[in-house]
Amino acid sequence: ANKIWQELENYKKKLAHAEAVFVENEKVRPKHRTGFLGLIGQKVDTIEFCNQQIKELTPKLEAEQKTTLKEKQLASAIVFFNSWPAAVSASQTIHSQPLDKWSVMAAPEPRELLWENLSIPFFVRLVRQYAIYVVVFFTIFFYMIPITFISAFTTLANLRKYLPFLKPIVDQAEIKTVLEAYLPQIALLVFLAILPMILLALSKLEGIPSLSHAIRATSGKYFYFTVLNVFIGVTLASGLFKSFKQFVKHANTIVPTLGKSLPGSTNFFITYVAL
């Protein structure tokens, strides 16, 4: 139906333009070719051709609309009001005692709607929401492992220690300066680049009916992820990775050692925020 409607609207625009041109010069009727980009094909009268196409497409569109009304209706509806107070009153009124029978919310713009989520029942949406929360929790937890490894491994000292073949490169003054300043932060930012897409997909799976609400839910998930993984994870990892052997032998020195190593993470976060 959308394709037919779009085609019908295009012919209406062409017809209006052709009629406007004909009014300016009644001696010459507008003509065009029906082939690719109007360059090839049969040459026809634009006004007659558009009128004919509109007559053929209008019944097709009406038939598609009737089929949609009969077979493809969703368990949701968008209602328009003549005044804002009436809309607010309707949205705050209890229309049904069982919550899953009739729930009302402010409608977003049509382009914001996630149509595939409108037919999801209330309790199914609720179950999905809590299930996604569990998935996000485990995503944050398991994402912390590679982030911790990357933030600890990509320091210049560790690169020289664990990848000795890079010493001739990283010991050059210009390269050394760049690596010390930006390498861990860039590695972390690249690794986090795909995270918003994953979280947005999870937010849509919750059954959220509009794109703006899904984006807002994604922002909330990303905030918790940033706090738990980037700030806490990177801060602890920088100290644990350097003193892991010492912690194994002397477990009671974990807190004092972390306290001494935390100030060393300030340069990382200053550069991270700047990037």
C-alpha positions as CSV (number, residue, x, y, z in Angstrom):
1,A,0.0,0.0,0.0
2,N,2.8,2.4,0.8
3,K,4.5,1.8,-2.6
4,I,1.2,2.4,-4.4
5,W,0.5,5.5,-2.4
6,Q,4.0,6.9,-3.2
7,E,3.6,6.1,-6.9
8,L,0.2,7.8,-6.9
9,E,1.6,10.9,-5.2
10,N,4.4,11.1,-7.7
11,Y,1.9,11.1,-10.6
12,K,-0.2,13.8,-8.9
13,K,2.9,16.0,-8.6
14,K,3.8,15.4,-12.2
15,L,0.2,16.2,-13.3
16,A,0.1,19.5,-11.3
17,H,3.5,20.5,-12.8
18,A,2.3,19.7,-16.3
19,E,-0.9,21.6,-15.9
20,A,1.0,24.6,-14.6
21,V,3.3,24.5,-17.7
22,F,0.3,24.1,-20.0
23,V,-1.5,27.1,-18.5
24,E,1.6,29.3,-19.2
25,N,1.8,28.1,-22.9
26,E,-1.5,26.6,-24.1
27,K,-0.1,26.1,-27.6
28,V,2.3,23.3,-26.5
29,R,1.1,20.4,-24.4
30,P,3.8,18.9,-22.1
31,K,5.1,15.5,-23.2
32,H,7.7,13.1,-21.9
33,R,9.1,9.6,-22.5
34,T,8.0,6.7,-20.3
35,G,11.3,4.9,-20.3
36,F,14.4,5.1,-18.1
37,L,14.8,8.7,-16.7
38,G,12.6,10.0,-19.4
39,L,15.3,9.5,-22.0
40,I,14.0,6.4,-23.8
41,G,10.6,4.8,-24.5
42,Q,7.3,6.0,-26.0
43,K,6.6,9.7,-26.0
44,V,3.3,10.5,-24.5
45,D,1.1,13.4,-23.5
46,T,2.0,14.1,-19.8
47,I,-1.4,15.3,-18.7
48,E,-3.3,12.4,-20.3
49,F,-0.7,9.8,-19.1
50,C,-0.8,11.0,-15.5
51,N,-4.6,11.1,-15.4
52,Q,-4.7,7.6,-16.8
53,Q,-2.2,6.3,-14.2
54,I,-4.0,8.0,-11.3
55,K,-7.3,6.4,-12.4
56,E,-5.6,3.0,-12.5
57,L,-3.8,3.3,-9.2
58,T,-6.6,4.8,-7.1
59,P,-8.7,1.6,-7.1
60,K,-5.6,-0.5,-6.3
61,L,-4.8,1.8,-3.3
62,E,-8.4,1.6,-2.0
63,A,-8.3,-2.2,-2.3
64,E,-5.0,-2.4,-0.4
65,Q,-6.4,-0.2,2.3
66,K,-9.5,-2.4,2.7
67,T,-7.3,-5.5,2.9
68,T,-5.1,-3.8,5.6
69,L,-8.2,-2.8,7.6
70,K,-9.5,-6.4,7.5
71,E,-6.4,-8.5,7.9
72,K,-3.4,-6.4,9.1
73,Q,-4.8,-4.4,12.0
74,L,-2.6,-4.1,15.1
75,A,-3.8,-4.1,18.7
76,S,-3.0,-0.4,18.9
77,A,-4.4,2.8,17.7
78,I,-3.4,6.5,17.4
79,V,-6.1,9.0,18.4
80,F,-6.0,12.7,17.6
81,F,-7.7,15.3,19.7
82,N,-8.9,18.8,18.9
83,S,-7.4,20.3,22.0
84,W,-4.4,19.6,24.3
85,P,-6.5,19.5,27.5
86,A,-8.7,16.8,26.0
87,A,-5.6,14.7,25.1
88,V,-4.1,15.1,28.5
89,S,-7.4,14.1,30.2
90,A,-7.7,11.0,28.0
91,S,-4.1,9.9,28.7
92,Q,-4.7,10.2,32.5
93,T,-8.0,8.4,32.5
94,I,-8.3,4.7,33.5
95,H,-10.1,3.1,30.5
96,S,-9.9,-0.5,31.7
97,Q,-9.3,-2.1,35.1
98,P,-6.9,-4.9,33.8
99,L,-3.7,-3.1,32.8
100,D,-3.0,-5.4,29.9
101,K,-6.4,-4.7,28.2
102,W,-6.1,-1.0,27.5
103,S,-3.1,1.1,28.3
104,V,-2.7,4.7,27.1
105,M,0.4,6.8,26.5
106,A,1.3,9.9,24.6
107,A,1.9,9.1,21.0
108,P,5.1,10.0,19.2
109,E,5.4,11.3,15.7
110,P,4.6,8.7,13.0
111,R,8.2,8.6,11.8
112,E,9.2,7.8,15.4
113,L,7.0,4.7,15.7
114,L,8.5,1.2,15.8
115,W,5.5,-0.5,14.2
116,E,6.7,-4.0,14.9
117,N,6.5,-3.3,18.6
118,L,2.9,-1.9,18.7
119,S,1.3,-5.4,18.6
120,I,3.3,-6.7,21.6
121,P,1.0,-7.4,24.6
122,F,1.6,-5.5,27.9
123,F,2.8,-8.4,30.0
124,V,5.0,-9.7,27.2
125,R,6.6,-6.3,27.0
126,L,7.1,-6.3,30.7
127,V,8.8,-9.8,30.6
128,R,11.0,-8.6,27.7
129,Q,12.1,-5.5,29.7
130,Y,13.3,-7.5,32.6
131,A,14.9,-10.1,30.4
132,I,16.8,-7.4,28.5
133,Y,18.0,-6.0,31.9
134,V,19.5,-9.3,32.7
135,V,21.2,-9.5,29.3
136,V,22.6,-6.0,29.7
137,F,24.0,-6.9,33.1
138,F,25.9,-9.9,31.7
139,T,27.0,-7.7,28.7
140,I,28.5,-5.2,31.1
141,F,30.1,-7.9,33.1
142,F,31.6,-9.8,30.2
143,Y,32.6,-6.6,28.4
144,M,34.7,-5.7,31.4
145,I,37.1,-8.6,30.7
146,P,38.3,-7.4,27.2
147,I,38.2,-3.7,28.3
148,T,40.3,-4.5,31.3
149,F,42.8,-6.4,29.2
150,I,43.0,-3.7,26.5
151,S,43.4,-0.8,29.0
152,A,46.2,-2.6,30.8
153,F,48.0,-4.1,27.8
154,T,48.1,-1.1,25.6
155,T,50.3,0.9,27.9
156,L,53.7,1.6,26.4
157,A,55.6,-0.3,29.2
158,N,53.5,-3.4,28.7
159,L,53.9,-3.3,24.9
160,R,57.6,-3.2,25.2
161,K,57.5,-6.0,27.8
162,Y,55.1,-8.4,26.1
163,L,55.8,-7.5,22.4
164,P,59.6,-7.0,22.3
165,F,59.7,-6.9,18.5
166,L,58.0,-3.5,18.8
167,K,60.8,-1.9,20.8
168,P,62.6,-0.3,17.8
169,I,59.3,1.4,16.8
170,V,58.0,2.5,20.2
171,D,61.4,3.8,21.3
172,Q,61.4,6.5,18.6
173,A,60.8,9.8,20.2
174,E,57.9,11.0,18.1
175,I,56.1,7.6,18.1
176,K,56.7,7.2,21.8
177,T,55.1,10.5,22.6
178,V,52.0,9.7,20.6
179,L,51.7,6.2,22.0
180,E,52.1,7.3,25.6
181,A,49.4,10.1,25.2
182,Y,46.7,8.4,23.1
183,L,47.2,4.6,22.5
184,P,45.2,3.2,25.5
185,Q,42.4,5.8,25.0
186,I,42.1,5.2,21.2
187,A,42.1,1.4,21.7
188,L,39.3,1.7,24.3
189,L,37.2,4.1,22.1
190,V,37.5,1.8,19.1
191,F,36.5,-1.2,21.2
192,L,33.4,0.8,22.5
193,A,32.4,2.0,19.0
194,I,30.0,-0.9,18.4
195,L,28.5,-0.8,21.9
196,P,25.7,1.8,21.2
197,M,24.4,-0.3,18.2
198,I,24.2,-3.4,20.4
199,L,22.4,-1.5,23.2
200,L,20.0,0.1,20.8
201,A,19.1,-3.3,19.3
202,L,18.5,-4.6,22.8
203,S,16.3,-1.6,23.7
204,K,14.2,-2.2,20.6
205,L,13.8,-5.8,21.6
206,E,12.2,-4.6,24.9
207,G,9.1,-3.7,22.9
208,I,9.5,0.1,23.3
209,P,7.0,1.6,20.8
210,S,9.0,4.7,19.7
211,L,12.5,5.3,18.5
212,S,13.1,8.3,20.7
213,H,12.2,6.2,23.8
214,A,14.5,3.4,22.6
215,I,17.3,5.9,22.2
216,R,16.7,7.3,25.7
217,A,16.8,3.7,27.1
218,T,20.0,3.1,25.2
219,S,21.5,6.2,26.8
220,G,20.7,5.0,30.3
221,K,22.3,1.6,29.6
222,Y,25.3,3.2,28.1
223,F,25.7,5.4,31.2
224,Y,25.8,2.5,33.5
225,F,28.1,0.7,31.2
226,T,30.5,3.7,31.1
227,V,30.5,4.0,34.9
228,L,31.0,0.3,35.7
229,N,33.4,-0.6,32.9
230,V,35.3,2.5,31.8
231,F,35.7,4.4,35.0
232,I,35.7,1.6,37.6
233,G,37.1,-1.2,35.4
234,V,39.9,0.8,33.9
235,T,40.9,2.4,37.2
236,L,41.1,-1.0,39.0
237,A,42.7,-2.8,36.0
238,S,45.6,-0.3,35.8
239,G,46.6,-1.2,39.4
240,L,45.8,-4.9,39.4
241,F,47.6,-5.7,36.1
242,K,50.9,-4.1,37.4
243,S,50.8,-5.7,40.8
244,F,49.1,-9.0,40.2
245,K,52.0,-11.2,41.4
246,Q,52.3,-9.1,44.5
247,F,48.6,-9.6,45.3
248,V,48.9,-13.3,44.9
249,K,51.7,-13.5,47.5
250,H,50.4,-10.8,49.8
251,A,46.6,-10.5,49.6
252,N,46.5,-8.0,52.4
253,T,48.3,-5.3,50.3
254,I,45.5,-5.0,47.7
255,V,43.9,-1.9,49.2
256,P,47.1,0.1,49.9
257,T,48.5,-0.8,46.5
258,L,45.4,0.3,44.6
259,G,45.3,3.5,46.6
260,K,48.8,4.3,45.4
261,S,48.1,3.4,41.8
262,L,44.8,5.2,41.3
263,P,46.4,8.7,40.8
264,G,48.3,7.3,37.9
265,S,45.1,6.9,36.0
266,T,44.4,10.6,35.8
267,N,46.3,11.1,32.5
268,F,44.3,8.3,30.9
269,F,40.9,9.9,31.8
270,I,41.9,13.4,30.9
271,T,42.9,12.2,27.4
272,Y,39.8,10.0,27.2
273,V,37.5,12.9,27.9
274,A,39.4,15.1,25.4
275,L,39.1,12.6,22.6
